[in-house]
Amino acid sequence: MVEWITTDGLTSYEDALQFMEDRAAKIAAGEAEECIWLIEHPPLYTAGTSAKREDLTDPDRFPVYDTRRGGQYTYHGPGQRVVYVMLDVGKRGKDVRRFVEMLEEWVIATLGEFNLNGHIREGRVGVWIERPDRPKTITGKVAEDKIAAIGIRLRKWVSFHGISINVEPELEHFTGIVPCGITEYGVTSLVDLGLPVTMDDLDVALRRQFDEVFNQA
């Protein structure tokens, strides 16, 4: 069984990290169920294990937290659904790459409920939306925007950290970093794409598609 928790309001990053570490330890010890935690954070930046300091272009804008999850710099803030996944990867095959692929499939399937086609790109972490309505990139490629970030950490084969999906965050807040170290592409959200999707709408889709992706594996 997976326990689903939804926390209203804004949760501090310190409190979230403490909760995840405590829960992951209990899962590893067989003392607690797996957990999916749906929250929002106040505006902040986090640095993954591959973060480059030069990609933090406005270091004094919001609090910056170093974290040992995978990936580079990300932004979290109101209007963005953060999905923390505390799951037993050991019991799910001990295949980290496949586990990350399942997280990607989960996000793409969830976006599909709103008639969006999400894409995974080689060398670019996260989920991307093609924007043929916009000018091509400086290298002549179809414009794309990032709509979701993925970054996890494992301890004793239990995952924590997870996914963030942009519902209606302040997109200008992303300008204080180079998101995931990528300068050629932008950032978007469900509302920015013209979809009147609420956080509750997204949560329903996330739960439905989690069952489809993870419980059918």
Disulfide bonds with the S-S distance in Angstrom:
none
